[in-house]
């Protein structure tokens, strides 16, 4: 790098001495509201959980969260907004696991997401529920598998889009159960659910709140969950692994901050998250959404991201999943 002639060695050393200061949290952090970016539209499951968490964390931080929804683009615009923000603890991402562990793997210009954002902490884990239409020619998971084996490619699984966990869960189930199904991607979960109710598609993976009303009406049936859960809405729904041994995955929600955010800010945010996890009101709200409170600190969350990224990378490769 060429150094301008008017810069002396003293100038360079003085500037270098200031660099470590950028990595130190302000002693009074946070001194203003924190921007929480959510990579989904307002009103969705992740948005609701993020707003509930922000309200529960505010008292211990002494500051509120200002939610900004940046949906679409497979979460990339939201990730970019956070990764390019000042690493000062005042911009964070509240996302679902697929935004971090799966969707970046489908980018044409792949980068290590953990070089762009740094983990703050996980707050929640949710089993996906496998839901079928009342009009489907099967009523249980064993019947679905038997039908799919007898009619290869004729069972249609919808999803909110290519590369989301609902899609990758479909591919994982097909591989694990030894069946061939057809994936039908939609532009959002609502359109997929509407077609599921109408019988245009047979099945879909997702979180329970998206289906509760239609299940209560008898238009949809929950026939399996992807992982064990204590959440009340999932009580009585059988584990898929009882029919398909070894099959398991779950979605989780966590906060990430821009890379190089000071450790002091990360510590304060996670300490506040741990306090919020003990809030009975937050626990009740999460339970209503079919979500379990599940804490993981920055280091553990980093390990979880790396482990799950390896799982989904194999699914994507084996199923030859590509974005259009």
C-alpha positions in Angstrom: 0.0 0.0 0.0 1.4 3.4 -0.9 1.6 5.9 2.0 1.1 9.6 1.2 4.4 11.5 1.6 3.0 13.9 4.1 2.3 11.0 6.5 5.1 10.5 9.0 5.9 7.4 10.9 4.5 9.2 14.0 1.2 9.7 12.2 1.0 6.0 11.3 1.8 4.8 14.8 -0.7 7.3 16.3 -3.5 6.0 14.0 -2.6 2.4 14.7 -2.8 3.1 18.5 -6.4 4.2 18.1 -7.5 1.0 16.3 -8.1 -1.2 19.4 -10.4 1.5 20.8 -12.9 0.6 18.0 -13.2 -2.9 19.5 -14.2 -1.7 23.0 -17.8 -1.3 24.0 -18.9 2.1 25.3 -18.9 2.0 29.1 -22.5 3.2 29.1 -23.7 0.8 26.4 -26.5 0.8 25.4 -27.2 4.5 25.6 -29.8 4.6 22.9 -32.3 2.3 21.3 -31.0 -0.8 19.4 -32.1 -1.5 15.8 -33.4 -5.1 15.4 -33.5 -6.2 11.8 -35.8 -9.2 11.0 -35.4 -10.9 7.6 -39.2 -11.5 7.3 -42.3 -9.5 6.8 -44.2 -8.1 9.8 -46.6 -10.5 11.4 -44.7 -13.7 10.6 -43.5 -16.2 13.2 -40.0 -14.8 13.5 -41.2 -11.3 13.6 -43.6 -12.0 16.5 -40.8 -13.8 18.4 -38.3 -11.0 17.8 -40.7 -8.3 19.0 -41.6 -10.4 22.1 -37.9 -10.9 22.9 -37.1 -7.3 22.4 -39.8 -6.2 24.9 -38.5 -8.8 27.4 -34.9 -7.6 27.0 -35.6 -3.9 27.2 -35.9 -3.6 31.0 -32.5 -5.1 31.8 -30.8 -3.1 29.0 -32.5 0.1 29.8 -33.2 0.7 26.1 -35.8 -0.5 23.7 -35.5 -2.3 20.4 -36.7 -0.7 17.2 -37.7 -3.4 14.8 -37.0 -3.1 11.1 -38.5 -5.7 8.8 -36.4 -6.4 5.7 -38.0 -9.4 4.0 -37.4 -11.1 0.7 -34.3 -12.1 -1.2 -33.8 -15.3 0.9 -32.8 -13.1 3.8 -29.8 -11.6 1.9 -30.9 -7.9 2.1 -31.3 -8.2 5.9 -28.0 -9.9 6.3 -26.3 -7.3 4.2 -27.9 -4.5 6.2 -26.5 -5.9 9.5 -23.1 -6.9 8.2 -22.5 -3.4 6.8 -23.7 -1.6 9.9 -21.3 -0.1 12.4 -20.0 -2.8 14.7 -21.1 -0.9 17.8 -23.9 -3.1 19.2 -26.7 -0.8 18.0 -27.7 -3.0 15.0 -28.5 -6.6 15.4 -30.2 -9.4 13.3 -32.9 -11.5 14.8 -33.3 -14.4 12.4 -34.4 -18.0 11.9 -31.7 -20.7 11.7 -32.2 -21.2 7.9 -31.1 -17.6 7.3 -27.7 -18.5 8.7 -27.1 -22.2 8.2 -28.8 -22.9 4.8 -29.7 -20.0 2.6 -26.1 -18.6 2.4 -25.1 -21.9 0.9 -27.2 -21.2 -2.2 -25.7 -17.9 -3.0 -23.7 -17.7 -6.2 -21.1 -15.6 -4.4 -20.7 -17.7 -1.3 -19.0 -16.2 1.7 -18.5 -17.5 5.2 -21.5 -15.9 7.0 -19.6 -16.0 10.3 -17.1 -13.6 8.8 -19.9 -11.2 8.2 -21.9 -11.5 11.5 -21.0 -12.7 15.0 -23.2 -14.8 17.3 -24.8 -13.1 20.3 -27.1 -15.9 21.4 -29.9 -18.4 20.7 -33.2 -17.9 22.5 -35.7 -20.4 21.0 -36.0 -23.7 19.2 -39.0 -25.0 17.3 -39.8 -28.4 15.9 -41.3 -28.2 12.4 -44.7 -29.9 12.0 -45.5 -32.0 9.0 -49.1 -31.1 7.9 -51.2 -32.7 5.2 -54.4 -31.7 3.4 -57.6 -33.3 4.5 -58.0 -34.0 0.7 -54.8 -36.1 0.6 -55.1 -39.8 -0.2 -53.3 -40.6 3.1 -54.0 -39.8 6.7 -50.7 -40.6 8.5 -46.9 -40.5 7.9 -46.7 -44.3 7.3 -49.6 -44.0 4.8 -47.8 -41.0 3.1 -44.6 -43.0 2.7 -46.4 -46.1 1.4 -48.4 -44.0 -1.1 -45.2 -42.2 -2.2 -43.4 -45.6 -2.8 -46.4 -46.8 -4.8 -46.7 -43.5 -6.7 -43.1 -42.1 -7.2 -43.1 -38.3 -7.6 -46.9 -37.9 -7.2 -46.8 -36.6 -3.7 -46.4 -32.8 -3.8 -44.7 -31.0 -0.9 -45.1 -27.2 -0.8 -42.8 -24.7 0.8 -42.4 -20.9 1.1 -39.5 -21.0 -1.3 -36.4 -22.8 -2.6 -33.7 -23.3 0.0 -35.8 -22.6 3.1 -35.9 -25.2 5.9 -39.3 -26.4 4.8 -37.9 -27.3 1.4 -34.7 -28.8 2.8 -36.7 -30.7 5.4 -38.7 -32.2 2.5 -35.6 -33.3 0.7 -34.2 -34.8 4.0 -37.4 -36.7 4.6 -37.5 -38.0 1.0 -33.9 -39.2 1.3 -34.3 -40.7 4.8 -37.5 -42.5 3.9 -36.4 -43.7 0.5 -39.2 -42.0 -1.4 -39.5 -39.6 -4.4 -41.7 -36.6 -3.9 -42.2 -33.4 -5.9 -41.3 -30.0 -4.4 -43.6 -27.1 -5.2 -42.0 -23.7 -4.2 -44.3 -20.7 -3.5 -43.5 -17.1 -2.9 -44.4 -17.2 0.8 -45.9 -19.6 3.3 -49.5 -18.1 3.0 -49.9 -19.0 -0.6 -48.5 -22.5 0.0 -50.9 -23.0 3.0 -53.9 -21.8 0.9 -53.1 -24.4 -1.8 -52.6 -27.0 0.8 -56.1 -26.4 2.2 -57.5 -26.5 -1.3 -55.9 -29.8 -2.0 -53.6 -28.5 -4.7 -50.6 -29.9 -2.8 -50.5 -32.7 -0.4 -48.1 -31.8 2.4 -45.9 -29.1 3.9 -43.4 -28.5 6.7 -43.6 -25.4 8.9 -44.2 -24.0 12.3 -47.5 -24.7 14.1 -48.9 -21.1 14.2 -49.2 -21.1 10.5 -51.6 -24.0 10.5 -53.4 -23.9 13.9 -56.7 -22.4 12.6 -57.0 -24.8 9.7 -56.1 -27.8 11.8 -58.9 -26.8 14.3 -61.3 -26.6 11.4 -60.3 -30.1 10.2 -59.0 -28.8 6.8 -55.4 -29.8 7.7 -53.9 -32.6 9.8 -50.6 -32.6 11.7 -49.0 -36.0 11.2 -45.5 -35.6 12.6 -43.0 -33.3 14.2 -39.3 -33.1 13.3 -37.9 -33.0 16.8 -39.0 -33.4 20.4 -40.8 -30.4 21.9 -42.5 -29.4 25.2 -44.6 -26.7 23.5 -48.3 -27.2 24.2 -49.6 -26.9 20.6 -47.4 -29.8 19.6 -48.5 -32.2 22.3 -49.7 -35.5 20.9 -48.2 -35.0 17.5 -45.9 -38.1 16.9 -42.2 -37.8 16.2 -41.3 -38.4 12.6 -38.3 -40.4 13.8 -40.6 -43.1 15.2 -41.5 -43.9 11.6 -38.3 -42.7 9.9 -35.4 -43.6 12.2 -32.7 -40.9 12.4 -34.8 -38.2 10.9 -34.5 -35.0 12.9 -34.1 -31.2 12.5 -35.4 -28.1 14.1 -35.6 -24.4 13.5 -34.2 -22.0 16.0 -34.1 -18.2 16.5 -31.1 -16.2 17.5 -29.5 -12.8 17.6 -26.4 -11.9 15.5 -24.4 -8.7 15.4 -22.0 -7.3 12.8 -18.6 -8.9 12.8 -16.1 -7.1 15.1 -18.8 -5.9 17.5 -17.1 -5.4 20.9 -17.2 -8.3 23.2 -18.6 -6.0 26.0 -21.7 -5.3 23.9 -22.1 -9.0 23.0 -21.9 -9.9 26.7 -24.5 -7.3 27.7 -26.9 -8.4 25.0 -26.6 -12.1 25.9 -26.9 -11.4 29.6 -30.1 -9.6 28.9 -31.3 -12.5 26.7 -30.7 -14.9 29.6 -32.7 -12.7 31.9 -35.5 -12.5 29.4 -35.6 -16.3 29.1 -36.7 -16.4 32.8 -39.6 -14.1 32.1 -42.9 -16.0 32.5 -44.7 -13.8 30.0 -42.1 -14.5 27.3 -42.2 -18.3 28.0 -46.0 -18.2 27.7 -45.8 -16.3 24.4 -43.3 -18.7 23.0 -45.3 -21.7 24.1 -48.4 -20.2 22.3 -46.3 -20.1 19.1 -45.2 -23.8 19.5 -41.7 -22.7 20.4 -39.4 -23.9 23.3 -37.1 -21.5 25.1 -33.6 -22.7 24.3 -30.5 -20.7 25.3 -27.1 -20.9 23.7 -24.3 -18.4 24.2 -22.0 -17.0 21.5 -19.5 -19.8 21.5 -22.1 -22.6 21.6 -24.1 -20.9 18.9 -21.1 -20.7 16.6 -20.6 -24.4 17.0 -24.3 -25.1 16.2 -24.1 -23.0 13.1 -21.1 -24.8 11.8 -22.6 -28.2 12.6 -25.9 -27.5 11.0 -24.3 -25.9 8.0 -22.6 -29.2 7.3 -25.9 -31.1 7.5 -27.7 -28.7 5.1 -24.8 -28.5 2.7 -25.0 -32.3 2.2 -28.8 -32.1 1.7 -28.3 -29.3 -0.9 -25.6 -31.2 -2.7 -27.4 -34.6 -2.7 -30.7 -33.1 -3.8 -29.0 -30.7 -6.3 -30.9 -27.7 -4.9 -30.3 -24.5 -6.8 -32.0 -21.1 -6.7 -33.6 -20.2 -10.0 
